Amino acid sequence: MRRIADEGIRLLDRIGQGELAGDLAEELHLGRSPAWVLAQAMAAVVGAAATAVRSQPYLTFRAVATAWITLQIVNGQWPFAPHLGITGWLLTSAGGPFVMVTQYVACGWVVARLHRENPVPLVFASAGFLTLTNAVYVMMRTLGMMRFRPSWFAVDFVAMPIVLLLPLVTIVGGLWGADFWRGGPLDRDMKVAR
């Protein structure tokens, strides 16, 4: 758990919240629980993402549109494509879950690469948008199943949380695209503190 808390602190440092990252690293070193430190770090990251979204609406729209278009292209739903059935073929194959995760990772990677000036908050905004679109899909599908096919409801009820959580994988792709794991200035301080 300590390693995960270190990554949360590192994320804060990479998005320009170095002072808070240093304070949390000190708290962790003084004996605070890694879960508490991680919760504080994630709250600060979400707050920074919300601030970036409010202060840069054009860039946010561009990042969300980029994520949506990338997902449609990777799904095989190209405009004027002769074979739109590639999605059904891919998702029903044995590698379907791997393909779906890869699609969302690719979305995050593309958003981070095309928005180099402030990638992490824009990737978080894109992941939030994709999660909301999947929530609408789940709601519509659930209402349809309850009305027309109640016997299938139990089977899909297990898969629905996965569909809702799948867009969060976009964050992993975004951190990868933003070169998050290459290291920042706080990495050296954290290695010394250990």
Order of alpha helices (4+ residues) and beta strands (2+ residues): alpha-alpha-alpha-alpha-alpha-alpha-alpha-alpha-alpha-alpha
